[in-house]
Amino acid sequence: MMQAVQISEKVYWVGAIDWNIRDFHGYSTKRGTTYNAYLIMSEKPTLIDTVKKEFYDEMMERIQSVIDPKKIQIIISNHSEMDHSGALPQAVEAIEPEEVYVSDMGFKDITAQFHRDLKLKTVKTGDRIDVGGDTVSFVEARMLHWPDSMFSYLEKENVLFTNDVFGMHYATGKLFDDENEERLWLYEAEKYYANIVLPYSDIVLRFLAQVQKMGLSPKMIAPDHGFIWRKDPSKIINLYAKWASQAPNNKAVVVYDTMWGSTEKMACYITDGLRAGGTVVKQLSMHSNHRSDVVTELLDASALIIGSPVLNSNIFPAMADVLCYLKGLRKKGLVGAAFGSYGWNGAPIDELTKMLESMNVQVVAPAIKSPFVPDENIKKQCRDLGLLVSQKIAEKLK
Ligand code: FEO
């Protein structure tokens, strides 16, 4: 039988580890993930969140290793996305808890997902429930990252259950921050922020201020993905404050695809100009990079330069894919420009400029278009564009 792991006096981890997931609704999860669920072994045993449907048995085995599941009296669902609620209907059926608590929006979302009566009760920010020997209070975390998102706080033990927030897609058998090497997890935490939380950065800043005002200083932060923060919860809070601020940095990202190497050649000259201008640059071909790694690189950048060849009077499909994805994630404070090669119709390259504008990127120059293979004049224009973008970033940093 798979075992629960005690994480504090009364709290046990009863989640599941998904070692081999590599695509999480379009986000590449090279290190897998975990679905963390928690069991409070108080006088009224309480389960916080469940797991993805396919991992129901693993969660129940871990619960059974410490308690007969039928003895659980309360279930709290902090977030209705299927990776945390997929096993909820089956768990409610097996456990028959007295109460199932959700936020108002959680009620709507869970009902719309499962179309059955799960005897849900709604709670709001400031509501508190007795779990027998301790109290759980609730803080709604709307749009972090869904309207229903909610935190639960076990008061006496000072443990904050934050669902997706402060988590990462990182499968690990080691449950705590101090057991995992920072060089391995830091990129995954940053990637998680860039791909899941970035559009809500203003809300993150307001929420962090609200939590500080409430005087919450949890000794442990227990998210629903990755590991638990016990040694230094302030570490991830400070990282969130930094990422959410989207402060300018002397960094540019050049994203492109190429057909016969011409657009790639242009990218190389732009990159060379950026380097000469003193800017840290990442040159990312969509042949070799996943959209979710592109946005991770963009998180701390101040410029986005995009390139595409023309194919069938349109931009390359891989560029349409990444630009659609980036637009949704709404990175702020970027300058940028477009470039590309064509055979007989260069007009589609202007679509790239329009896409940048639709993403609220400040376009600093008209698109550079190369008929077929770039000549010396085009190469110079590309290098000059890199220098110009470096100059625009430097102005932002003043
Ligand atoms: Fe881990 Fe929004 O689900």
Boltz pocket constraint, residues with backbone or C-beta under 6 A from the ligand:
constraints:
  - pocket:
      binder: B
      contacts: [[A, 79], [A, 81], [A, 82], [A, 83], [A, 84], [A, 145], [A, 146], [A, 164], [A, 224], [A, 225]]
      max_distance: 6.0
